[in-house]
Amino acid sequence: MQGQHRRGIARRSPVRLLLALVVSPLAAPVAADEAAILRAHGFTPARAAWFVATVEDFAPRSVHEPDRPVEPASLAKLVTAAAALEVLGPDARPVTELRATGTVRAGVLTGDLALVGGGDPLLDPDHLLELAFALREAGVQRVTGRLLLDDTRFPRFAALDPTEPEPVAWNAGVGPLVVGFARVRPEPGPPPFLLPPVGLAVETVAEATGPRRTARGFRIAREAPPPALPLADPGMAAARLFHRFAADLGIDLPPPVRGRAPADARLLARHSGPPLAETVRGMLRYSNNQLATMVGLETALRLGPPPRDLAASAARLVAALVRRHPDLDAAALAVRDHAGLDPRGRVTVRGLARLLAVMFDRFAFPARLPANGGPGTLTRRLLAADLAFRVRAKTGSAAHLVGLAGYLFPERGDPLVFAVILGDEAKRRAYLAARPPDAAMRARVRAWKARARAAVDALVATWLRTARTDGTPRPPAAGDEKLSPGPPPPPAAPRR
């Protein structure tokens, strides 16, 4: 980089940007080494799309099917993160509040108490206990009115993916008041119970079936309980938990009911969440769907009235990015939610790469992404000694779809931006149609994704090692055999 800090694509001269776009091919033949990698892992070029370019002037280095619309899976979180940082700012903090009407005399609040959700995706039970202590410090021992759950800031959804037939942990409800990612842990008892205690019941049955929702809570298999269960109404669960904590401190509250805090309700206590920049780091590092959806909804709310659904919310974020950075193409970033769970979303690898190039110098964006070998979704990937911590990228994964997009920092030469997606649309459609899929279909998906991840990693390693200033590849180093286009590794556990 010759000692100069690289500028984002949005800051470049129009002439240089136009030149980069004109010379960028729509498609190019797959190089022999790239074709060999795909072939060694059981794929053809028809299943792949990628775009690799320099960050500085977006000059292509390797291109294949860059403008073919493909499903992004969790790569959609890159759009959410970029828009949130642009619109809300890296220092924005969500606030959870206790508000009250009436007066406090002799320990009695004659009026209503409202627990107001402010969209903090990292709120946890300890923060609710702190609010209960703050209520006691305010002198409140009893409330004669209502305990209001106000989670009206933006729309609530009972599940992130309403088409998922089983209550799996990642598919929890979402809204302005969520505690602990809206997940609970079932314990066998006796009697069986949930942690944290959110006022829901759990029953066990002898059959080894998947978990099911009941009118009062959940039904799970006695011999094989799941590690976590999703809450469909996280706001009410949080209010019940706050009620429990207040009772533990000797504060007599009525059962919570949903309602909007009166306009004249005064502030009693508040909890401020972490800065958005840190929330975004966690969202991208661990690919958390709950974080992405809440951050996206809060961003959409800043841009206009509460969105009618997640697709409208996502479209609002894309439009805001394009207004701020005209180099971006809305059609190439056509996500339909904030986490990448909606299979109808479509992006192009060129569009993702261009977004990453735009964001390179904004908000230290590469530092928000997981590093290979560091904590997060790249912990065990691209572990050769010469590659460690030279990849900063977001993972994307779904049934018969694997992607990776981010930045490459070569040992010599300029930083690169890249996006690559491998997918089999026919197999993916069949999987989505088989709800729920059987055990054999799930096993085939795990094996396919393991091969796809190995192929993607081998491609990325090739791009990084050949990205020298003079264009010649670096000789293989010790440990490179881990990334050679040899037999694929054994199947790994699925990851969203």
C-alpha positions in Angstrom: 0.0 0.0 0.0 3.1 2.2 -0.2 2.3 3.7 3.2 -0.9 5.2 2.0 -4.3 4.5 3.6 -6.6 3.2 0.9 -9.7 5.2 0.1 -13.1 3.6 -0.4 -14.5 3.3 -3.9 -17.0 6.1 -3.2 -14.2 8.6 -2.9 -12.5 7.8 -6.2 -12.6 9.9 -9.3 -15.5 9.3 -11.7 -13.0 8.6 -14.5 -11.2 5.9 -12.7 -14.4 4.3 -11.5 -15.9 4.3 -15.0 -12.8 2.8 -16.4 -13.0 0.0 -13.8 -16.6 -0.7 -14.7 -16.0 -0.7 -18.5 -13.1 -3.0 -18.5 -14.8 -5.4 -16.0 -16.0 -8.4 -18.0 -19.5 -9.8 -17.6 -17.9 -13.3 -17.5 -14.5 -14.8 -18.0 -13.2 -18.3 -18.5 -12.4 -20.1 -15.3 -8.7 -20.4 -14.8 -7.1 -23.8 -14.8 -6.3 -23.8 -11.1 -9.8 -22.6 -10.1 -11.4 -25.2 -12.3 -9.2 -27.9 -10.8 -10.3 -26.8 -7.3 -14.0 -27.0 -8.2 -13.5 -30.4 -9.9 -11.6 -31.8 -7.0 -14.5 -31.1 -4.6 -17.2 -32.3 -7.0 -18.4 -29.1 -8.5 -18.6 -27.5 -11.9 -18.2 -23.8 -12.8 -22.0 -23.7 -13.4 -22.5 -24.0 -9.6 -20.2 -21.1 -8.8 -20.1 -17.3 -9.0 -17.3 -15.1 -7.8 -15.8 -11.6 -8.2 -12.3 -10.6 -6.9 -11.0 -7.1 -7.4 -8.6 -4.5 -5.8 -10.1 -2.4 -3.2 -8.5 0.8 -4.5 -10.0 1.0 -8.0 -12.1 -2.1 -8.2 -10.0 -3.6 -11.0 -11.0 -7.2 -11.4 -8.5 -10.0 -10.6 -10.7 -13.0 -11.1 -14.3 -13.0 -12.3 -16.9 -15.8 -13.0 -20.6 -15.2 -13.4 -20.4 -11.9 -11.5 -23.9 -10.6 -12.4 -25.9 -13.8 -12.1 -28.6 -13.3 -9.4 -27.9 -15.7 -6.5 -29.4 -16.3 -3.1 -27.2 -14.6 -0.5 -28.1 -16.5 2.7 -26.3 -14.8 5.6 -24.2 -12.6 3.3 -27.3 -10.4 3.4 -26.1 -9.4 6.9 -23.4 -7.3 5.1 -26.2 -5.1 3.7 -27.8 -4.8 7.1 -24.5 -3.9 8.8 -23.5 -1.3 6.2 -26.9 0.4 6.2 -27.1 0.5 10.0 -23.7 2.1 10.4 -24.4 4.6 7.7 -27.9 5.6 9.0 -27.6 5.2 12.8 -23.9 5.8 13.2 -21.4 3.6 15.1 -22.1 5.2 18.5 -25.9 4.7 18.5 -27.1 2.9 21.6 -30.5 1.3 22.2 -32.2 2.1 25.4 -34.6 0.0 27.6 -36.7 2.1 30.0 -38.9 2.0 33.0 -41.6 4.8 32.8 -44.3 5.6 35.3 -47.5 7.6 35.6 -48.9 8.9 38.9 -47.0 9.6 42.1 -45.0 7.5 44.6 -46.0 8.0 48.2 -45.0 5.7 51.1 -43.6 3.2 48.6 -46.8 3.0 46.5 -46.9 4.0 42.9 -50.5 5.1 42.3 -50.5 4.7 38.5 -49.0 2.6 35.8 -45.4 1.2 35.4 -44.2 0.6 31.8 -41.3 -1.5 30.7 -40.4 0.0 27.3 -38.4 -1.9 24.8 -35.9 0.1 22.8 -34.7 -2.5 20.4 -31.6 -3.7 22.3 -30.7 -7.0 20.8 -28.1 -7.7 23.6 -30.4 -7.2 26.6 -29.9 -10.0 29.1 -31.5 -11.1 32.4 -28.9 -9.2 34.4 -30.0 -5.9 32.8 -33.6 -6.6 33.8 -32.5 -7.2 37.4 -30.6 -3.9 37.3 -33.9 -2.2 36.3 -35.7 -3.9 39.1 -33.0 -2.6 41.6 -33.5 0.9 40.1 -37.2 0.6 40.7 -36.5 -0.2 44.4 -34.1 2.6 44.6 -36.8 4.9 43.3 -38.8 4.0 46.4 -41.4 1.8 44.7 -42.7 -1.2 46.7 -46.1 -1.6 45.1 -47.9 -0.5 42.0 -51.6 0.0 42.1 -52.1 0.4 38.3 -50.8 -1.8 35.4 -47.5 -3.2 34.5 -47.4 -2.4 30.8 -45.2 -4.2 28.3 -44.5 -1.6 25.6 -42.9 -3.3 22.7 -44.5 -1.1 20.0 -41.3 0.6 18.8 -41.2 -1.5 15.6 -43.2 -4.5 14.4 -43.0 -7.9 16.2 -42.6 -11.2 14.4 -43.3 -14.6 16.0 -40.5 -16.3 14.0 -37.6 -15.1 11.8 -38.6 -17.8 9.2 -42.3 -18.5 9.4 -42.0 -21.4 6.9 -39.8 -23.4 9.3 -42.0 -26.2 10.7 -40.1 -27.0 13.9 -39.3 -24.7 16.8 -35.5 -24.6 16.3 -33.5 -22.2 18.5 -32.3 -19.8 15.8 -35.9 -19.2 14.6 -37.1 -17.2 17.6 -39.5 -14.3 17.7 -38.2 -10.8 17.4 -39.4 -7.4 18.6 -38.3 -4.2 20.4 -37.9 -6.1 23.7 -35.9 -9.3 23.6 -33.8 -10.9 26.3 -31.1 -13.5 25.8 -31.8 -13.8 22.0 -35.3 -15.1 22.8 -34.0 -18.6 23.6 -34.6 -20.7 26.7 -32.9 -23.9 27.9 -35.1 -26.9 28.8 -34.2 -28.8 32.0 -35.6 -32.3 32.7 -36.7 -31.6 36.3 -38.7 -33.1 37.8 -40.8 -31.3 37.0 -39.3 -30.1 33.7 -38.7 -26.3 33.5 -37.1 -23.6 31.4 -34.2 -21.3 32.1 -34.4 -18.5 32.4 -37.8 -18.8 34.1 -40.1 -16.9 31.7 -43.5 -18.2 32.9 -43.9 -20.9 30.3 -44.4 -24.6 31.0 -42.6 -27.6 29.4 -43.7 -31.2 29.3 -41.8 -34.3 28.2 -43.0 -37.3 26.3 -41.4 -40.7 25.7 -41.4 -40.5 21.9 -38.2 -39.3 20.3 -39.9 -36.6 18.3 -38.8 -33.0 17.7 -39.9 -30.2 20.0 -43.5 -28.8 19.6 -45.2 -25.7 20.8 -48.2 -26.1 23.1 -50.7 -23.6 24.4 -48.7 -23.1 27.6 -45.1 -23.6 26.4 -43.3 -26.6 24.8 -43.5 -30.4 24.5 -40.1 -32.1 24.2 -38.7 -35.7 24.0 -37.7 -36.9 27.5 -34.6 -38.8 26.3 -33.4 -36.2 23.8 -34.2 -32.6 24.9 -32.9 -29.9 22.5 -30.2 -27.6 23.9 -32.4 -24.5 23.4 -35.9 -23.5 22.4 -37.2 -20.3 20.7 -39.7 -17.9 22.2 -42.4 -16.8 19.9 -43.3 -13.8 22.1 -40.0 -12.6 23.6 -41.5 -9.3 24.8 -43.9 -11.0 27.1 -41.3 -13.4 28.3 -39.0 -10.5 29.2 -41.9 -8.7 31.0 -42.6 -11.9 33.0 -38.9 -12.2 33.9 -38.8 -8.6 35.1 -41.9 -9.3 37.2 -40.2 -12.3 38.8 -37.1 -10.2 39.6 -39.1 -7.4 41.1 -40.9 -9.9 43.3 -37.6 -11.3 44.5 -36.8 -7.7 45.7 -40.0 -7.4 47.5 -41.8 -5.2 44.9 -45.5 -6.1 44.4 -46.3 -5.7 40.7 -49.5 -6.8 38.8 -49.0 -9.4 36.0 -47.7 -7.7 32.8 -50.1 -6.7 30.0 -49.3 -5.3 26.6 -49.9 -1.6 26.1 -48.3 1.6 25.0 -46.7 3.8 27.7 -48.7 7.0 28.2 -47.2 10.0 26.6 -46.9 11.8 29.9 -45.1 8.8 31.6 -41.9 10.0 33.3 -38.6 8.2 33.2 -37.7 6.2 36.3 -34.7 4.2 35.0 -33.0 3.2 31.8 -30.4 0.7 30.5 -28.3 1.7 27.6 -27.0 -1.1 25.3 -23.6 -1.2 23.7 -22.5 1.0 20.8 -23.8 -0.1 17.4 -20.3 -0.7 16.1 -19.8 -3.4 18.7 -23.3 -4.9 18.1 -22.5 -5.1 14.4 -19.2 -6.8 15.1 -21.0 -9.5 17.1 -23.7 -9.8 14.4 -21.1 -10.4 11.6 -18.7 -12.5 13.7 -21.2 -15.0 14.8 -23.8 -14.5 12.1 -26.6 -14.0 14.6 -30.0 -13.7 13.0 -31.7 -12.0 15.9 -29.1 -9.3 16.0 -29.4 -8.7 12.3 -33.1 -8.5 12.3 -33.4 -6.1 15.3 -30.6 -3.9 14.0 -32.2 -3.8 10.5 -35.7 -2.9 11.9 -34.3 -0.1 14.0 -32.4 1.2 11.0 -35.6 1.1 8.9 -37.5 2.9 11.6 -34.9 5.8 11.5 -35.6 6.1 7.8 -39.4 6.2 7.9 -42.6 4.8 9.6 -42.6 1.3 11.0 -42.2 -1.1 8.0 -45.1 -3.4 7.2 -42.8 -6.5 6.9 -39.2 -7.6 6.7 -39.0 -7.3 2.9 -40.1 -3.7 3.0 -37.7 -3.0 5.8 -34.8 -4.5 3.9 -35.7 -2.6 0.7 -35.7 0.6 2.7 -32.1 -0.1 3.9 -30.9 -0.9 0.3 -32.5 2.4 -1.0 -30.7 4.3 1.8 -27.3 2.8 0.8 -27.8 3.6 -2.8 -28.8 7.2 -2.0 -25.6 7.7 0.0 -23.4 5.7 -2.5 -24.6 6.0 -6.1 -21.9 3.5 -7.2 -24.1 0.8 -5.6 -26.7 -1.1 -7.6 -30.0 -1.8 -5.8 -30.9 -4.6 -8.1 -27.6 -6.3 -7.2 -28.5 -6.2 -3.5 -32.1 -7.3 -3.6 -32.3 -8.9 -0.1 -35.7 -9.6 1.4 -34.9 -9.6 5.1 -32.0 -8.5 7.3 -30.6 -11.9 8.2 -30.7 -13.7 4.8 -33.3 -16.3 5.8 -35.7 -15.5 3.0 -34.8 -17.7 0.0 -36.3 -15.2 -2.4 -33.5 -12.7 -1.8 -31.1 -12.2 -4.7 -27.7 -10.5 -5.0 -24.8 -10.6 -7.4 -21.2 -11.3 -6.3 -20.2 -8.1 -8.1 -22.8 -6.2 -6.1 -21.6 -7.6 -2.8 -18.0 -6.9 -3.7 -18.8 -3.3 -4.7 -20.6 -2.8 -1.3 -17.5 -4.1 0.5 -15.2 -1.8 -1.5 -17.4 1.2 -0.7 -17.3 0.3 3.0 -13.5 -0.4 3.2 -12.6 2.9 4.8 -15.9 3.5 6.5 -16.3 2.7 10.2 -13.2 0.4 10.0 -15.6 -2.1 8.3 -13.0 -4.9 7.8 -12.5 -4.9 11.6 -16.2 -5.8 12.0 -15.7 -9.0 10.1 -14.4 -12.3 11.5 -10.8 -13.2 10.8 -9.6 -16.6 9.7 -8.3 -18.3 12.8 -10.0 -15.7 15.1 -13.2 -15.9 17.1 -16.4 -16.5 15.1 -17.4 -18.4 12.0 -13.9 -18.5 10.5 -12.2 -20.0 13.6 -11.3 -23.3 11.9 -11.0 -22.2 8.3 -8.1 -21.2 6.2 -5.6 -22.1 8.8 -2.3 -22.3 6.9 0.4 -20.3 8.5 0.9 -17.9 5.6 -2.9 -17.1 5.5 -3.7 -16.6 9.1 -5.6 -13.3 9.8 -5.3 -12.3 6.2 -8.9 -13.0 5.5 -11.7 -10.8 6.9 -15.0 -12.2 5.6 -18.7 -12.9 6.3 -19.9 -16.5 5.9 -23.2 -17.5 4.2 -24.7 -20.9 4.5 -28.0 -22.6 3.7 -29.1 -26.0 2.4 -27.0 -26.6 -0.8 -25.6 -23.0 -0.7 -22.3 -21.7 0.7 -20.8 -18.3 0.3 -18.0 -16.1 1.6 -17.5 -12.4 1.1 -15.0 -9.9 2.5 -11.4 -8.7 2.2 -8.0 -10.3 1.5 -4.8 -8.7 2.8 -2.0 -10.3 0.8 1.6 -10.5 2.1 2.6 -8.3 -0.8 0.3 -6.2 -2.9 -2.9 -4.2 -2.5 -5.9 -5.3 -0.4 -8.6 -7.2 -2.4 -12.3 -7.4 -2.1 -14.1 -10.6 -3.0 -17.4 -12.5 -3.0 -17.9 -16.1 -3.9 -21.1 -18.3 -3.7 -21.5 -22.0 -4.5 -25.0 -23.3 -4.9 -27.2 -26.0 -6.4 -30.6 -24.4 -7.0 -32.4 -27.6 -8.0 -31.3 -29.4 -4.8 -32.1 -26.3 -2.8 -35.7 -26.1 -4.1 -36.2 -29.8 -3.4 -35.0 -29.3 0.1 -37.2 -26.3 0.8 -40.2 -28.2 -0.6 -39.6 -31.1 1.8 -40.7 -29.4 5.0 -39.6 -31.0 7.3 -36.7 -32.8 5.4 -35.9 -36.3 6.5 -32.7 -37.5 8.2 -31.2 -38.7 4.9 -31.8 -35.4 3.2 -30.2 -33.5 6.1 -27.2 -35.8 6.0 -26.8 -35.1 2.3 -26.9 -31.4 3.0 -24.2 -31.6 5.6 -21.9 -33.5 3.2 -22.6 -31.1 0.4 -21.8 -28.0 2.6 -18.6 -29.6 3.8 -17.4 -30.0 0.2 -18.5 -26.5 -0.7 -16.8 -24.9 2.2 -13.6 -26.7 1.4 -13.8 -25.6 -2.3 -14.5 -22.0 -1.3 -11.6 -22.0 1.1 -9.3 -23.4 -1.6 -10.4 -20.7 -4.0 -9.8 -18.0 -1.5 -6.4 -19.3 -0.6 -5.5 -19.3 -4.3 -6.6 -15.7 -4.8 -4.7 -14.6 -1.7 -1.5 -16.4 -2.6 -1.4 -15.1 -6.2 -2.2 -11.5 -5.2 1.4 -10.3 -5.2 2.3 -7.0 -6.8 4.0 -8.7 -9.7 1.2 -11.1 -10.2 3.3 -14.2 -9.6 2.2 -16.8 -7.1 4.0 -17.4 -3.9 5.6 -20.8 -3.6 3.6 -23.2 -1.3 4.5 -23.0 2.4 4.5 -25.6 5.0 1.0 -26.5 6.0 -0.4 -25.6 2.6 -1.6 -29.2 2.0 -4.6 -28.3 4.2 -5.9 -26.1 1.4 -4.9 -28.0 -1.6 -7.6 -29.2 -4.0 -7.5 -32.7 -2.7 -10.2 -35.0 -1.2 -12.8 -33.0 0.7 -12.9 -33.2 4.5 -15.5 -35.2 6.4 -18.9 -33.6 6.9 -19.1 -30.8 9.5 -22.0 -29.7 11.6 -24.5 -27.4 9.7 -24.2 -23.7 10.4 -26.6 -21.0 9.4 
